[in-house]
């Protein structure tokens, strides 16, 4: 869509339509009038404005404002940092083991943990069982796997 005026009009239409679902009463009636007016503007700008609107709506519906995503992430990190202001190296190692043994539940890496994805072949990927294993026994199992490869 190379026409900037049409694109701007379609974005405005998408905005008003999205507001329409949230409002009630007199405000809803006013926004409904704005939607109808904006549809008329789009119709005058292009004959196939509905197809172009579908593309614009698809893009805008699945777009997340970067500032919102960053603020969300920052708020989670801020809470985590406040809870663990003074963390020992041992605690960091324990957290690393836990998170690297945890299987992904969504996405293309679902069902695998980071250690598996890196190609690390452990006797088990259960972090608690790994902690309970004798270090010498674990070292022996890992060294026999390297020789077999």
C-alpha positions in Angstrom: 0.0 0.0 0.0 1.9 3.0 -1.3 -0.7 5.7 -0.7 0.1 7.5 2.6 -3.2 9.2 2.9 -5.1 5.9 2.5 -2.8 4.2 5.0 -3.3 7.0 7.5 -7.1 6.9 7.0 -7.2 3.2 7.5 -5.1 3.4 10.7 -7.5 6.0 12.0 -10.5 3.7 11.1 -8.8 0.8 12.9 -8.4 3.0 16.0 -12.0 4.1 16.0 -13.3 0.6 15.5 -11.1 -0.7 18.3 -12.5 2.0 20.6 -16.0 1.2 19.6 -16.0 -2.1 21.5 -14.9 -0.5 24.7 -17.5 2.3 25.0 -21.2 2.4 25.9 -24.0 4.9 25.7 -23.6 8.3 24.2 -19.9 7.9 23.7 -20.4 4.7 21.7 -22.9 6.5 19.5 -20.4 9.4 18.8 -17.6 6.9 18.0 -20.0 5.0 15.7 -20.6 8.2 13.8 -16.8 8.7 13.5 -16.4 5.1 12.3 -19.0 5.7 9.6 -17.4 9.0 8.6 -13.9 7.4 8.4 -15.3 4.5 6.3 -16.6 7.1 3.9 -13.2 8.8 3.7 -11.5 5.5 3.0 -14.1 4.7 0.4 -13.4 8.0 -1.4 -9.6 7.4 -1.3 -9.7 3.9 -2.8 -12.3 1.5 -4.3 -10.7 -1.6 -2.7 -10.2 0.0 0.7 -11.7 -3.0 2.5 -8.9 -5.3 1.3 -6.3 -2.7 2.3 -8.1 -2.3 5.7 -7.8 -6.0 6.3 -4.0 -5.8 5.8 -3.7 -2.8 8.1 -5.9 -4.4 10.8 -3.9 -7.6 10.6 -0.7 -5.7 11.2 -2.0 -3.4 14.0 -3.8 -6.2 15.8 -0.6 -8.2 16.2 1.7 -5.4 16.9 2.9 -4.7 20.5 4.1 -1.3 21.4 7.8 -1.6 22.2 7.6 0.7 25.1 4.9 -1.5 26.7 6.9 -4.7 26.2 10.0 -3.1 27.6 8.2 -1.7 30.6 6.7 -5.1 31.3 10.1 -6.7 31.2 11.6 -4.0 33.4 9.0 -4.4 36.0 9.6 -8.1 36.3 13.4 -7.6 36.4 13.1 -4.8 39.0 11.1 -7.1 41.3 13.6 -9.9 40.8 16.5 -7.6 41.5 15.0 -6.3 44.7 14.4 -9.8 46.0 17.9 -10.8 45.3 19.9 -7.7 45.9 22.8 -9.7 47.4 23.1 -13.1 45.7 26.0 -15.4 46.3 27.8 -17.2 43.5 26.4 -20.5 44.8 22.9 -19.2 44.5 23.6 -17.9 40.9 25.0 -21.4 40.0 21.9 -23.0 41.4 19.6 -20.7 39.5 21.5 -21.3 36.3 21.2 -25.1 36.7 17.5 -24.8 37.4 16.8 -22.6 34.4 19.0 -24.5 32.0 17.4 -27.8 32.9 13.8 -26.4 32.6 12.0 -27.6 29.5 10.4 -25.0 27.2 6.6 -25.3 27.2 5.9 -23.1 24.1 7.3 -22.2 20.8 9.6 -24.1 18.4 11.9 -25.3 21.2 8.9 -26.8 23.2 9.9 -30.0 25.0 13.6 -29.4 25.2 15.7 -27.6 27.7 18.7 -25.2 27.0 21.2 -27.9 27.9 19.7 -30.3 25.4 19.6 -27.6 22.7 23.3 -27.0 23.3 24.0 -30.7 22.8 24.9 -31.4 26.4 24.1 -35.1 27.0 23.3 -35.5 30.8 22.1 -38.6 32.5 19.0 -36.7 33.5 17.8 -33.1 32.9 16.0 -33.0 36.2 17.9 -30.4 38.1 17.0 -31.8 41.5 18.2 -35.3 40.6 21.4 -33.8 39.2 22.0 -32.1 42.6 21.4 -35.4 44.4 23.9 -37.3 42.3 27.4 -38.0 43.6 29.8 -35.6 41.8 32.3 -38.4 41.1 29.6 -40.7 39.7 28.3 -37.8 37.4 31.8 -37.0 36.3 32.4 -40.7 35.5 29.1 -40.9 33.5 29.9 -37.8 31.5 33.5 -38.9 30.7 32.3 -42.4 29.5 29.8 -40.6 27.2 32.6 -38.5 25.7 34.7 -41.5 24.9 31.7 -43.3 23.3 31.2 -40.3 21.0 
